Amino acid sequence: MTTTDTGLPLFILGRGADPHSERGVDCPGDLPPASDPDLVARAERAKAALGDRLFVLGHHYQRDEVIRFADVTGDSFKLAREAAARPEAEYIVFCGVHFMAESADILTGDDQKVVLPDMAAGCSMADMATFDQVEEAWDVLSDLGLAEVTVPITYMNSSADIKAFCGRNGGAVCTSSNARRALTWAFDQGPEGPGKAAGDRKVLFLPDQHLGRNTAVLEMGFSLEDCVVYNPHRPNGGLTDQQLRDAKMILWRGHCSVHGRFSAACVDDVRARVPGVNVLVHPECRHDVVTKADHVGSTEYIIKTLEQAPAGSAWAVGTELNLVKRLAAAHPDKTVTFLDRTVCYCSTMNRIDLPHLVWALESLAEGRVVNQITVDPDTTHWAKIALDRMLALP
């Protein structure tokens, strides 16, 4: 194992594993081979044998071979809430990534078991903000007397530890659909008292800098100068004390590996290639992409926008490719294309494949619970407080 210049471990492809990371964990037992022609029939048999004891959740970014077995499809928060609404299901099989399964475990009952078919299905964005890093950043703010006027807001795409951190420190969770409401709440409900007027309040936004910046600047009237980026790999976040004092939005240096790859050049290129195209992107995209787009919104917003679009219209969509392909197939009366010429799937989401799903379902049918995701009680308590604050938003 080698290390980067930041001191973080670097594993050569196919060699080594970090048991403390969301990624790099091997599944126990033998998976059926991907070439097995009976995989679909095996999955159907195992699911039928489990009956109502099983509830399968499929994230929009999943591959088609997996999504066909989902009882419900949706984004991460919708799926977690769907799981919580099925108390009769003994097993929740979450075809998504690690932080999503954690949220499902937080919101479901103690007698329910959440299973992730492949423990290596992590999220690079969630991994960009670790608990120790965020605690260290909070110490920096505390030393400057800023923590008491700062409200931490974390995107749903974060670990349970980070959600719990926000719960403990008066903050909340947000989704890409309600980020503006969460930020408005944070600035409105901040600490009161001498020197703590509304104008002094700040938000520490975790872990996606792009969603935080796009929401603050494009929806709430903040300037780019009001936003600073905190780099956890640099002393003081790479910022001066005065920059932290002056900032309204302290953005964590994190991003989505899929949405972050879209560029302003992609928008210019597709407009040149497709006359009259509508550019529709996710707010996890970079600021220069979002400002060039025609429509910006969450995954559910993207789906609804295409459903309501007139026949014959043309759309270039900036989000994960599995979803874009599925939307193109669902709307043959419209031209739906991927925003970038380069194919880009969510590599960690795609770790949940049919062999892993079959292995998990057959194991459950045989009475063996595999790859159970369990969040400890203290973390669950504080993370749920942060989630409940979000649910209480006006």
Disulfide bonds with the S-S distance in Angstrom:
none
